[in-house]
Amino acid sequence: MSLHVVVGAGPIGAGVARLLADQGEQVRIVTRSGSGPSHPAIERVAADAADAARLRELTSGAVALYNCVNPPYHRWPTDWPPIAAAMLSAAETSGAVLAITGNLYGYGPVRGPMTEDTPLAATTRKGRVRVQMWQDALAAHDAGRVRATEVRASDYIGAGAQSVFTAVILPAMAKGRTARVPGDIDLPHSFTYTGDVARMLVTAARDERTWGKAWHVPTNPALSIRELAQRFFQVSGQPGVKVASLPRSALRLVAPFNPFVRELLEMDYQFRAPFVLDSSAATRTFGLTPTDLDEVLSEVAGATRSGSAVAR
């Protein structure tokens, strides 16, 4: 039994912690509030992820450190750098493998499917933050100071996941109103299951073939937001609602008064053109495949009925 330290207890961090605990590993999950899954093998600790000295202390003796943190969307430029630096410091001091939960922001607007070889050409503040995080980790890896890998996913889908699906479609369905999505609802878009992200992170931390590289999480074929919504209505057996596109001009009207909408507006290029993730490298290398979409949607439907599927 080895010690694994997971920082963050959202859908990804909690998923990683449960997977490891169920496999008989010792897990320490770190959050500001001391929250996390209840399990005999999971120790929950309240600490600030940006406190490098405390994180070094908590990571002593660990074989892996999982960065599953998700700062408030509008505070990425200020909150991420100290957290990322503390993670690197803890990994270097302890010798733990650093497994980073990443996304596709670093690629910027692209044409065609994104692979791990797609250039990092971010055009947004949040994208540049993510690029710098990975470049710093990679530089430390190349210098022999740490062993690091990054696992990248597209927009999340799953119980408790934060995405346009849970933030817009599920609340509209609950109220019986039209779901107005800030983007083109008929373009192909990749959605990654949170459970598959957790599984890929655990795999990446253990397999030295991942170290010093970024990997895409096994993800189902892209489908449009309209198609995803209709499929969810069918799987859940719940009454569907109309799904319509919300024009960019409407977001601009709200943006001055809502920090989240301002940040969403910066990233909405992802929903105004095809946004497709190619995850074939992970499947070829590790034999991992995405969880069946209907199974994922059934999970979301169950969480919706229990009131735990809304984004957090």
C-alpha positions as CSV (number, residue, x, y, z in Angstrom):
1,M,0.0,0.0,0.0
2,S,1.5,3.3,-1.1
3,L,0.5,6.9,-0.2
4,H,-1.1,9.0,-2.9
5,V,-1.9,12.7,-2.3
6,V,-4.9,14.2,-4.2
7,V,-5.4,17.9,-4.1
8,G,-8.9,18.9,-4.9
9,A,-12.2,17.1,-4.2
10,G,-14.4,18.0,-7.2
11,P,-15.6,15.2,-9.5
12,I,-12.0,14.5,-10.7
13,G,-10.2,14.6,-7.4
14,A,-12.9,12.6,-5.7
15,G,-12.9,10.1,-8.5
16,V,-9.1,9.6,-8.3
17,A,-9.3,9.2,-4.5
18,R,-12.1,6.6,-4.7
19,L,-10.3,4.6,-7.5
20,L,-7.1,4.5,-5.5
21,A,-8.8,3.6,-2.2
22,D,-10.8,0.8,-3.8
23,Q,-7.5,-0.6,-5.1
24,G,-6.1,-0.8,-1.6
25,E,-3.9,2.3,-1.7
26,Q,-3.6,4.9,1.1
27,V,-5.1,8.2,0.0
28,R,-4.7,11.7,1.4
29,I,-7.1,14.2,-0.1
30,V,-6.3,17.9,0.4
31,T,-8.8,20.7,0.2
32,R,-9.3,24.1,1.8
33,S,-12.4,22.8,3.7
34,G,-11.1,19.3,4.5
35,S,-13.9,17.8,2.4
36,G,-13.8,14.7,0.2
37,P,-15.2,11.2,-0.2
38,S,-15.9,9.1,2.9
39,H,-13.8,5.9,2.8
40,P,-11.7,4.1,5.4
41,A,-8.6,4.4,3.2
42,I,-9.1,8.2,2.5
43,E,-7.6,10.7,4.9
44,R,-9.2,14.2,4.5
45,V,-7.0,17.2,5.3
46,A,-7.8,20.9,5.3
47,A,-4.9,22.9,3.8
48,D,-4.3,25.6,1.2
49,A,-2.9,24.2,-2.0
50,A,-0.8,27.3,-2.5
51,D,1.0,26.8,0.8
52,A,4.2,25.2,-0.5
53,A,5.6,24.3,2.9
54,R,2.4,22.7,4.1
55,L,2.0,20.8,0.8
56,R,5.6,19.5,1.0
57,E,4.8,18.2,4.5
58,L,1.6,16.5,3.4
59,T,3.3,14.9,0.4
60,S,6.3,13.5,2.3
61,G,6.6,9.8,1.5
62,A,4.0,9.9,-1.3
63,V,4.5,8.0,-4.6
64,A,2.2,10.4,-6.5
65,L,0.7,13.8,-6.3
66,Y,-2.4,14.6,-8.3
67,N,-3.3,18.2,-9.2
68,C,-7.1,18.1,-9.4
69,V,-7.5,21.7,-8.3
70,N,-10.0,24.1,-10.0
71,P,-9.7,27.7,-8.9
72,P,-12.6,30.1,-9.6
73,Y,-12.8,30.6,-13.3
74,H,-12.2,34.4,-13.2
75,R,-9.2,34.0,-10.9
76,W,-7.1,31.6,-12.9
77,P,-4.3,34.2,-13.7
78,T,-3.8,35.0,-10.0
79,D,-4.6,31.7,-8.3
80,W,-3.0,29.1,-10.5
81,P,0.7,30.2,-10.5
82,P,1.2,29.9,-6.7
83,I,-0.7,26.6,-6.6
84,A,1.3,25.2,-9.6
85,A,4.6,26.3,-8.0
86,A,3.6,24.6,-4.7
87,M,2.8,21.4,-6.5
88,L,6.2,21.4,-8.3
89,S,8.0,22.1,-5.0
90,A,6.1,19.2,-3.2
91,A,6.8,16.8,-6.1
92,E,10.5,17.7,-6.2
93,T,11.0,17.4,-2.5
94,S,9.1,14.1,-2.1
95,G,10.0,12.4,-5.3
96,A,6.3,11.9,-6.0
97,V,5.1,11.7,-9.6
98,L,3.2,14.9,-10.4
99,A,0.0,14.0,-12.4
100,I,-1.7,17.2,-13.6
101,T,-5.3,17.5,-14.7
102,G,-5.2,19.6,-17.8
103,N,-7.6,20.8,-20.6
104,L,-7.5,21.9,-24.2
105,Y,-7.2,25.7,-23.6
106,G,-3.5,25.7,-24.4
107,Y,-4.1,24.8,-28.0
108,G,-6.1,27.9,-28.8
109,P,-8.4,28.0,-31.8
110,V,-7.6,25.1,-34.1
111,R,-8.7,23.5,-37.4
112,G,-9.2,19.8,-37.3
113,P,-9.0,17.3,-34.4
114,M,-6.6,18.1,-31.6
115,T,-3.8,15.6,-30.8
116,E,-1.1,15.7,-28.2
117,D,1.2,17.1,-31.0
118,T,-1.1,20.1,-31.7
119,P,1.0,23.2,-31.0
120,L,0.3,25.1,-27.8
121,A,-0.8,28.4,-29.3
122,A,-3.2,29.8,-26.7
123,T,-4.8,33.2,-27.5
124,T,-6.6,33.7,-24.2
125,R,-5.5,34.6,-20.6
126,K,-6.7,31.3,-19.3
127,G,-5.1,29.4,-22.1
128,R,-1.7,31.0,-21.5
129,V,-1.9,30.2,-17.8
130,R,-2.4,26.5,-18.7
131,V,0.5,26.6,-21.2
132,Q,2.8,28.2,-18.6
133,M,1.9,25.6,-16.0
134,W,2.8,22.7,-18.3
135,Q,5.9,24.4,-19.6
136,D,7.2,24.9,-16.0
137,A,6.4,21.3,-15.1
138,L,8.0,20.0,-18.3
139,A,11.1,22.1,-17.7
140,A,11.4,20.7,-14.2
141,H,11.0,17.2,-15.6
142,D,13.6,17.7,-18.3
143,A,16.0,19.0,-15.7
144,G,15.5,15.8,-13.7
145,R,13.9,17.6,-10.7
146,V,10.5,15.9,-11.0
147,R,8.6,13.3,-12.9
148,A,5.5,14.9,-14.4
149,T,2.7,14.2,-16.8
150,E,-0.4,16.1,-17.9
151,V,-3.7,14.5,-18.7
152,R,-5.9,16.7,-20.9
153,A,-9.7,16.4,-21.4
154,S,-12.4,18.3,-23.3
155,D,-15.5,19.7,-21.6
156,Y,-16.6,17.5,-18.8
157,I,-19.7,15.4,-18.6
158,G,-20.6,13.3,-15.5
159,A,-22.4,13.7,-12.2
160,G,-21.3,17.0,-10.6
161,A,-19.2,18.0,-13.6
162,Q,-19.0,21.7,-14.6
163,S,-19.8,22.3,-18.3
164,V,-22.3,23.9,-20.6
165,F,-24.3,20.7,-20.3
166,T,-24.8,20.9,-16.6
167,A,-24.8,24.7,-16.3
168,V,-27.3,25.3,-19.1
169,I,-29.2,22.2,-20.2
170,L,-29.9,20.5,-16.9
171,P,-31.2,23.7,-15.2
172,A,-33.4,24.5,-18.2
173,M,-34.8,21.0,-18.2
174,A,-35.6,21.2,-14.5
175,K,-37.6,24.4,-15.1
176,G,-39.2,23.2,-18.3
177,R,-37.7,26.2,-20.2
178,T,-35.7,26.5,-23.4
179,A,-32.0,25.8,-22.9
180,R,-30.1,28.7,-24.5
181,V,-26.6,27.6,-25.1
182,P,-23.8,30.1,-25.7
183,G,-22.5,28.6,-29.0
184,D,-23.5,26.8,-32.2
185,I,-25.5,23.8,-31.0
186,D,-25.1,21.9,-34.3
187,L,-21.3,21.7,-34.5
188,P,-19.3,18.6,-33.4
189,H,-17.9,19.0,-29.9
190,S,-16.1,16.5,-27.7
191,F,-17.2,15.8,-24.1
192,T,-15.0,13.8,-21.7
193,Y,-16.4,11.7,-18.9
194,T,-15.0,12.7,-15.5
195,G,-14.7,9.0,-14.5
196,D,-12.4,8.5,-17.5
197,V,-10.3,11.5,-16.5
198,A,-9.8,10.0,-13.1
199,R,-8.9,6.6,-14.6
200,M,-6.4,8.2,-16.9
201,L,-4.7,10.2,-14.1
202,V,-4.2,7.0,-12.0
203,T,-2.8,5.2,-15.1
204,A,-0.5,8.1,-16.0
205,A,0.9,8.4,-12.5
206,R,1.9,4.7,-12.4
207,D,3.2,4.3,-16.0
208,E,6.6,5.8,-16.7
209,R,5.8,5.9,-20.4
210,T,3.6,9.0,-19.6
211,W,6.2,11.0,-17.8
212,G,7.4,14.1,-19.5
213,K,4.4,14.1,-21.9
214,A,0.8,15.2,-22.2
215,W,-1.9,12.7,-22.9
216,H,-5.5,13.0,-24.0
217,V,-8.2,11.2,-22.0
218,P,-10.1,8.5,-23.9
219,T,-13.1,10.4,-25.2
220,N,-16.2,9.3,-27.1
221,P,-16.7,10.5,-30.7
222,A,-17.7,14.2,-30.9
223,L,-21.4,15.0,-31.3
224,S,-23.3,18.3,-31.4
225,I,-24.8,19.8,-28.2
226,R,-28.2,19.4,-29.7
227,E,-27.5,15.6,-30.3
228,L,-26.1,15.3,-26.8
229,A,-29.2,16.9,-25.3
230,Q,-31.5,14.7,-27.3
231,R,-29.6,11.6,-26.3
232,F,-29.8,12.5,-22.7
233,F,-33.5,13.1,-22.9
234,Q,-33.9,9.6,-24.4
235,V,-31.6,7.8,-21.9
236,S,-33.1,9.6,-18.9
237,G,-36.7,9.2,-20.0
238,Q,-37.4,12.7,-18.8
239,P,-39.3,15.3,-20.8
240,G,-37.0,17.2,-23.2
241,V,-36.8,20.9,-23.7
242,K,-36.0,23.0,-26.7
243,V,-32.3,23.7,-27.2
244,A,-31.4,27.0,-28.9
245,S,-28.2,28.9,-29.6
246,L,-27.5,32.1,-27.6
247,P,-25.8,34.7,-29.8
248,R,-22.5,36.2,-28.7
249,S,-24.1,39.6,-28.6
250,A,-26.3,38.5,-25.7
251,L,-23.2,37.4,-23.7
252,R,-21.6,40.8,-24.3
253,L,-24.6,42.5,-22.8
254,V,-24.3,40.5,-19.6
255,A,-20.5,40.3,-19.4
256,P,-19.9,43.7,-17.7
257,F,-22.0,42.6,-14.7
258,N,-21.0,38.9,-14.4
259,P,-17.4,37.8,-14.0
260,F,-18.2,34.2,-15.0
261,V,-19.8,35.3,-18.3
262,R,-16.8,37.5,-19.0
263,E,-14.6,34.5,-18.8
264,L,-17.0,32.4,-20.8
265,L,-17.0,35.0,-23.6
266,E,-13.2,34.8,-23.8
267,M,-13.4,31.0,-24.4
268,D,-16.5,30.8,-26.6
269,Y,-14.4,30.1,-29.7
270,Q,-14.6,26.5,-28.5
271,F,-18.4,26.6,-29.2
272,R,-18.4,28.6,-32.4
273,A,-16.4,26.1,-34.5
274,P,-15.9,22.3,-34.4
275,F,-14.0,21.3,-31.2
276,V,-12.8,17.7,-31.5
277,L,-10.4,15.8,-29.3
278,D,-8.4,12.9,-30.7
279,S,-7.6,10.5,-27.9
280,S,-6.3,7.6,-29.9
281,A,-2.8,7.7,-28.5
282,A,-4.0,6.8,-25.0
283,T,-6.0,3.9,-26.4
284,R,-3.1,2.6,-28.5
285,T,-0.6,2.9,-25.6
286,F,-2.6,1.9,-22.6
287,G,-5.6,0.0,-24.0
288,L,-7.9,2.5,-22.3
289,T,-11.3,3.2,-24.0
290,P,-14.0,5.8,-23.1
291,T,-16.9,4.7,-21.0
292,D,-20.1,4.2,-23.1
293,L,-21.9,7.5,-23.5
294,D,-25.3,6.1,-22.6
295,E,-23.8,4.7,-19.4
296,V,-22.4,8.2,-18.6
297,L,-25.7,9.9,-19.4
298,S,-27.5,7.3,-17.2
299,E,-25.2,8.3,-14.3
300,V,-26.0,12.0,-14.9
301,A,-29.7,11.2,-15.0
302,G,-29.5,9.4,-11.7
303,A,-27.6,12.3,-10.1
304,T,-30.2,14.7,-11.6
305,R,-33.0,12.8,-9.8
306,S,-31.1,12.9,-6.6
307,G,-30.2,16.6,-7.0
308,S,-26.4,16.2,-7.2
309,A,-25.8,16.7,-10.9
310,V,-25.7,20.5,-11.0
311,A,-22.3,22.0,-11.7
312,R,-20.1,22.7,-8.7
